[in-house]
Amino acid sequence: MDTQQVSAPPRTPSAGVVHINIRLTDGYTIVSNRLSQHRGLSLLAIGLGTHIQSLPDGWRVGIKALAAVFPESEARIAAALRELEQHGFLRRTRERVGGGKLATRTESYNHPEAAARVRMRECAAAQVPEAVPAPEVLPAVATEPMTAAEPVRVPGREPVRVPESEPVRVRVPESEPVRVRVPEPEPVRAPEPLRASVPDPVPAPVPGPRLVPTPAAPRKPRLPLPAPQQPTEALYAAAADLLAGLPRAAPLFLLSEEDARGLVPGVAAWLERGARPDAVRAAITDDPPVPLRHPAKLLRHRLAALLPPPLPAAVPVVPLQNCDDCDRAFRSSVPGCCQECRDARAYADEPCLIGA
């Protein structure tokens, strides 16, 4: 009765991720945890490395090819590829192909450390020369030299010479043989095979320049929202109607009433400077990022950063007046007579100089 229930299902954790896995039979890729849980790579680099390992051989993984598939820019994709190269998960080389052209060869590794060890063993084996066999050394042979015949000397008499026909041979005692030593040739030593040197520990790669600013980097001050110089009720009403009608032309820009009320002065400043409503709508909603998380913040930034210059000062127009005398039109700020009629009146008022 005290046997535990070994077949009982495991207890579901109260917090954290819970995996709901279904056995896959096709359309899957085995990815090493060295890549998926790497602490030195950014999430963009981990995702890009996983995507590259899931592609078949021969698939193009250039910067432009990846930027055409994913929403990230070419600069961010290039930075992620450099991270994968620095940590050994990717290797790109330039090879010459037919026709004098160069092609990029990309190698993806799921275990960079093991691949590096295999390359080092291959390089060490290619550098070891073949052993040269040592020449055979023959042993020295002892020889007995023959001594020349000498005349026999008798004390008190002249030496008696032995006829040349019967030479006298003197034997050297066997106890003291005369040996001639032949100098032994020095053996030729074969060069010692080169031993594979123990590789030094690979230093940690120096991280390259980050194209994405860090959270602690100083940010530029946010531009203030523009406002019209001479606000009117008609101008604010036109700006409010434009913001309320944005979802009809751009469904992503659905604003709350509070956000629309705060953006009305910025749109009114654009309308005051002569911008047409359709031009304002296209300028602030064209080419939004994907996904668009904060439409009101994007509109506020574009209204401040893309504000058109003010219109040039208008030249004052002098109104037309009708002359009281000749009824001809002339330009003047006050009604009265034209210049010719004024000259005629001045001439008529002068006293006559001719005597009667």
C-alpha positions as CSV (number, residue, x, y, z in Angstrom):
1,M,0.0,0.0,0.0
2,D,3.0,2.3,0.4
3,T,4.1,2.1,-3.3
4,Q,4.1,5.5,-5.0
5,Q,2.1,6.1,-8.2
6,V,5.0,6.3,-10.7
7,S,2.6,6.8,-13.6
8,A,1.0,9.9,-12.1
9,P,1.3,13.0,-14.4
10,P,3.9,15.6,-13.4
11,R,2.7,18.6,-11.6
12,T,2.2,21.7,-13.8
13,P,4.4,24.6,-12.7
14,S,2.5,27.5,-11.3
15,A,4.7,30.1,-13.0
16,G,7.0,30.3,-16.0
17,V,6.7,28.8,-19.5
18,V,4.8,25.5,-20.0
19,H,5.6,23.6,-23.2
20,I,2.7,22.1,-25.2
21,N,4.7,19.9,-27.6
22,I,3.2,17.8,-30.4
23,R,5.4,15.1,-32.0
24,L,6.5,16.4,-35.5
25,T,6.9,14.0,-38.4
26,D,7.9,16.6,-41.1
27,G,8.7,20.2,-41.5
28,Y,11.1,20.6,-38.5
29,T,14.7,21.5,-37.9
30,I,17.0,20.4,-35.0
31,V,18.7,23.5,-33.5
32,S,21.4,23.3,-30.9
33,N,20.9,25.0,-27.5
34,R,24.4,26.5,-28.1
35,L,22.6,28.9,-30.5
36,S,19.1,29.2,-29.1
37,Q,20.3,29.9,-25.5
38,H,23.5,31.8,-26.3
39,R,24.0,34.7,-23.9
40,G,26.4,36.7,-26.1
41,L,24.1,36.9,-29.1
42,S,21.1,39.3,-29.6
43,L,17.7,37.9,-30.2
44,L,17.8,39.0,-33.8
45,A,21.1,37.1,-34.3
46,I,19.7,34.0,-32.6
47,G,16.6,34.1,-34.8
48,L,18.6,34.7,-38.0
49,G,20.9,31.8,-37.2
50,T,18.0,29.5,-36.6
51,H,16.5,30.5,-39.9
52,I,19.7,29.9,-41.8
53,Q,20.1,26.4,-40.2
54,S,16.6,25.5,-41.3
55,L,17.3,26.4,-45.0
56,P,18.5,23.7,-47.5
57,D,22.0,23.8,-49.0
58,G,22.4,26.3,-51.9
59,W,19.8,28.7,-50.5
60,R,20.9,32.4,-50.8
61,V,21.4,34.0,-47.4
62,G,22.8,37.4,-48.5
63,I,21.9,40.7,-46.8
64,K,19.6,41.8,-49.6
65,A,18.0,38.4,-50.0
66,L,17.1,38.3,-46.2
67,A,16.0,41.9,-46.2
68,A,13.5,41.1,-49.0
69,V,11.9,38.4,-46.8
70,F,11.9,39.9,-43.3
71,P,10.8,43.4,-42.2
72,E,14.2,44.2,-40.6
73,S,16.5,46.7,-42.4
74,E,19.7,45.7,-44.2
75,A,21.8,47.4,-41.5
76,R,20.2,45.3,-38.7
77,I,20.6,42.0,-40.7
78,A,24.2,42.8,-41.5
79,A,24.9,43.4,-37.7
80,A,23.3,40.1,-36.9
81,L,25.4,38.2,-39.5
82,R,28.5,39.8,-38.0
83,E,27.5,38.6,-34.5
84,L,27.1,35.0,-35.8
85,E,30.5,35.2,-37.5
86,Q,32.2,36.5,-34.3
87,H,30.9,33.6,-32.3
88,G,31.7,30.9,-34.9
89,F,28.2,30.0,-36.0
90,L,28.7,31.4,-39.5
91,R,31.7,31.6,-41.9
92,R,31.6,33.6,-45.1
93,T,34.4,33.3,-47.8
94,R,34.8,34.6,-51.3
95,E,35.6,32.1,-54.0
96,R,36.3,32.6,-57.6
97,V,33.9,31.0,-60.1
98,G,33.9,30.6,-63.8
99,G,34.0,33.7,-66.0
100,G,36.3,35.7,-63.6
101,K,33.5,36.3,-61.1
102,L,33.5,36.0,-57.3
103,A,30.8,34.3,-55.2
104,T,30.2,34.2,-51.5
105,R,30.3,30.8,-49.8
106,T,28.4,30.7,-46.5
107,E,29.0,27.9,-44.0
108,S,26.6,27.5,-41.0
109,Y,27.8,25.5,-37.9
110,N,25.6,24.1,-35.2
111,H,28.7,23.3,-33.0
112,P,31.4,25.9,-33.6
113,E,33.8,24.4,-31.0
114,A,33.8,20.9,-32.5
115,A,34.1,22.3,-36.0
116,A,37.2,24.4,-34.9
117,R,38.9,21.3,-33.4
118,V,38.3,19.3,-36.6
119,R,39.9,22.1,-38.7
120,M,42.9,22.2,-36.4
121,R,43.5,18.5,-36.7
122,E,43.3,18.6,-40.4
123,C,45.8,21.5,-40.6
124,A,48.2,19.7,-38.2
125,A,48.0,16.5,-40.3
126,A,48.8,18.4,-43.5
127,Q,51.9,19.9,-42.0
128,V,53.6,16.6,-40.7
129,P,56.3,15.4,-43.3
130,E,57.0,11.7,-44.0
131,A,59.8,10.0,-41.9
132,V,63.1,9.4,-43.7
133,P,64.5,5.8,-43.0
134,A,68.0,5.7,-41.4
135,P,70.8,4.1,-43.4
136,E,72.1,0.7,-42.2
137,V,75.5,0.8,-40.4
138,L,77.8,-2.2,-41.1
139,P,79.9,-3.6,-38.1
140,A,83.7,-3.0,-38.1
141,V,85.8,-6.0,-39.3
142,A,89.2,-6.8,-37.6
143,T,92.1,-7.4,-40.0
144,E,95.6,-8.9,-39.4
145,P,98.3,-6.8,-41.2
146,M,101.4,-8.5,-42.7
147,T,104.8,-7.2,-41.4
148,A,107.7,-6.9,-43.8
149,A,110.7,-9.4,-43.4
150,E,113.6,-8.2,-41.4
151,P,117.2,-9.6,-41.4
152,V,118.2,-11.9,-38.5
153,R,120.8,-10.4,-36.3
154,V,123.4,-12.6,-34.4
155,P,125.4,-11.0,-31.6
156,G,129.1,-10.5,-32.5
157,R,128.6,-11.3,-36.2
158,E,127.4,-9.5,-39.2
159,P,123.8,-10.0,-40.0
160,V,123.1,-12.9,-42.2
161,R,120.7,-12.0,-44.9
162,V,118.2,-14.6,-45.9
163,P,117.8,-15.1,-49.5
164,E,114.9,-13.4,-51.1
165,S,113.6,-16.8,-52.3
166,E,112.9,-17.9,-48.7
167,P,111.6,-14.9,-46.8
168,V,111.2,-15.2,-43.1
169,R,107.8,-14.4,-41.7
170,V,107.3,-13.2,-38.2
171,R,104.0,-14.1,-36.6
172,V,102.4,-11.7,-34.4
173,P,101.4,-13.3,-31.1
174,E,97.7,-14.1,-31.1
175,S,97.3,-12.6,-27.7
176,E,97.8,-9.1,-29.0
177,P,96.2,-8.9,-32.4
178,V,96.5,-5.7,-34.3
179,R,93.1,-4.3,-35.3
180,V,92.5,-1.5,-37.6
181,R,89.5,0.6,-36.5
182,V,87.3,1.8,-39.3
183,P,85.6,5.1,-38.4
184,E,82.0,4.5,-37.8
185,P,79.8,6.7,-40.0
186,E,77.5,8.9,-38.0
187,P,74.0,7.8,-38.3
188,V,71.7,10.1,-40.2
189,R,68.9,11.1,-37.9
190,A,65.5,11.3,-39.3
191,P,63.7,14.6,-38.6
192,E,61.3,14.3,-35.8
193,P,57.7,14.6,-36.9
194,L,56.1,17.8,-36.1
195,R,53.8,17.5,-33.1
196,A,50.5,19.2,-33.2
197,S,51.0,22.1,-30.8
198,V,48.4,22.5,-28.2
199,P,46.3,25.4,-29.3
200,D,46.2,28.4,-27.1
201,P,42.8,29.2,-25.6
202,V,40.8,31.1,-28.1
203,P,40.3,34.6,-26.8
204,A,36.8,35.9,-26.4
205,P,35.7,37.7,-29.6
206,V,35.6,41.4,-29.4
207,P,32.0,42.6,-30.0
208,G,31.7,44.7,-33.1
209,P,30.0,48.1,-33.1
210,R,26.3,48.0,-32.3
211,L,24.2,49.6,-34.9
212,V,21.2,49.7,-32.6
213,P,21.7,52.3,-29.7
214,T,21.8,50.9,-26.3
215,P,19.1,51.8,-23.8
216,A,21.6,54.0,-21.8
217,A,22.7,56.0,-24.9
218,P,21.8,59.7,-24.8
219,R,18.7,60.4,-26.9
220,K,17.9,63.5,-28.8
221,P,15.4,65.8,-27.2
222,R,11.9,65.3,-28.6
223,L,10.7,68.1,-30.8
224,P,7.7,70.0,-29.5
225,L,4.4,69.7,-31.2
226,P,3.9,72.7,-33.6
227,A,1.0,75.1,-33.1
228,P,-0.6,77.7,-35.4
229,Q,0.5,81.3,-35.1
230,Q,-3.1,82.6,-35.6
231,P,-5.4,79.9,-34.3
232,T,-9.1,80.1,-35.4
233,E,-12.1,77.9,-34.8
234,A,-12.3,77.0,-38.4
235,L,-8.7,75.9,-38.5
236,Y,-9.0,73.7,-35.5
237,A,-12.3,72.2,-36.8
238,A,-10.6,71.2,-40.1
239,A,-7.7,69.6,-38.2
240,A,-10.1,67.6,-36.0
241,D,-12.0,66.4,-39.0
242,L,-8.8,65.3,-40.7
243,L,-7.7,63.2,-37.6
244,A,-11.1,61.7,-37.2
245,G,-11.1,60.5,-40.9
246,L,-7.6,58.9,-40.8
247,P,-8.9,55.3,-40.2
248,R,-10.8,55.5,-43.5
249,A,-7.6,56.0,-45.5
250,A,-5.2,54.3,-43.1
251,P,-6.9,51.7,-40.9
252,L,-3.8,51.3,-38.7
253,F,-4.1,54.9,-37.4
254,L,-7.1,54.5,-35.2
255,L,-6.8,57.1,-32.5
256,S,-8.5,57.6,-29.2
257,E,-10.4,60.9,-28.5
258,E,-7.7,62.1,-26.1
259,D,-4.9,61.4,-28.6
260,A,-6.8,63.2,-31.4
261,R,-7.4,66.2,-29.2
262,G,-3.7,66.4,-28.4
263,L,-2.7,66.3,-32.1
264,V,-5.1,68.9,-33.3
265,P,-2.7,71.9,-32.9
266,G,0.0,70.1,-34.9
267,V,-2.4,69.4,-37.9
268,A,-3.7,73.0,-37.6
269,A,-0.1,74.3,-38.0
270,W,0.3,72.3,-41.2
271,L,-3.0,73.7,-42.6
272,E,-2.1,77.2,-41.6
273,R,1.1,76.9,-43.7
274,G,-0.8,76.1,-46.9
275,A,-0.7,72.3,-46.8
276,R,-3.7,70.6,-48.3
277,P,-5.6,68.0,-46.2
278,D,-4.8,65.1,-48.5
279,A,-1.1,66.1,-48.5
280,V,-1.1,66.2,-44.7
281,R,-2.8,62.8,-44.5
282,A,-0.3,61.2,-46.9
283,A,2.8,62.7,-45.2
284,I,1.9,61.5,-41.7
285,T,0.5,58.0,-42.5
286,D,2.8,56.9,-45.4
287,D,5.0,53.8,-45.0
288,P,4.3,53.0,-41.3
289,P,6.5,50.5,-39.4
290,V,5.4,46.9,-39.0
291,P,4.0,46.2,-36.4
292,L,2.7,49.7,-35.5
293,R,2.4,49.8,-31.7
294,H,1.9,53.5,-31.0
295,P,0.2,55.3,-33.8
296,A,-0.3,58.5,-31.8
297,K,3.5,58.8,-31.0
298,L,4.3,58.2,-34.7
299,L,1.9,61.0,-35.8
300,R,3.3,63.3,-33.1
301,H,6.9,62.7,-34.3
302,R,6.0,63.2,-38.0
303,L,4.0,66.3,-37.4
304,A,7.0,67.9,-35.6
305,A,9.8,66.5,-37.8
306,L,8.2,67.0,-41.2
307,L,6.6,70.4,-40.6
308,P,6.7,72.4,-43.9
309,P,8.2,75.9,-43.9
310,P,5.8,78.9,-43.4
311,L,4.3,80.6,-46.4
312,P,6.1,83.8,-47.7
313,A,4.6,87.1,-46.6
314,A,1.9,88.2,-49.0
315,V,2.5,91.5,-50.8
316,P,-0.3,93.9,-49.8
317,V,-2.7,94.6,-52.7
318,V,-3.9,98.2,-53.1
319,P,-7.7,98.2,-53.9
320,L,-9.2,99.8,-57.0
321,Q,-11.1,103.1,-56.7
322,N,-13.3,105.0,-59.1
323,C,-12.2,108.6,-59.8
324,D,-14.9,111.2,-58.7
325,D,-14.2,113.4,-61.8
326,C,-13.5,111.1,-64.8
327,D,-15.0,107.9,-63.3
328,R,-11.9,105.9,-64.3
329,A,-10.4,103.2,-62.1
330,F,-7.2,103.7,-60.2
331,R,-5.4,102.0,-57.3
332,S,-5.5,103.8,-54.0
333,S,-6.1,103.0,-50.4
334,V,-8.6,105.9,-50.1
335,P,-11.3,107.1,-52.5
336,G,-11.0,110.4,-54.4
337,C,-9.6,111.5,-57.7
338,C,-7.0,110.0,-59.9
339,Q,-3.6,111.6,-60.4
340,E,-4.5,113.2,-63.7
341,C,-7.7,114.8,-62.3
342,R,-5.7,116.0,-59.2
343,D,-3.1,117.7,-61.5
344,A,-5.9,119.3,-63.6
345,R,-7.5,120.7,-60.5
346,A,-4.2,122.1,-59.3
347,Y,-3.6,123.8,-62.6
348,A,-7.1,125.3,-62.6
349,D,-6.8,126.8,-59.2
350,E,-3.6,128.7,-60.1
351,P,-4.1,132.5,-60.8
352,C,-4.0,133.6,-64.4
353,L,-0.8,135.4,-65.3
354,I,-1.9,136.9,-68.7
355,G,-3.2,140.5,-68.3
356,A,-6.6,141.5,-69.6
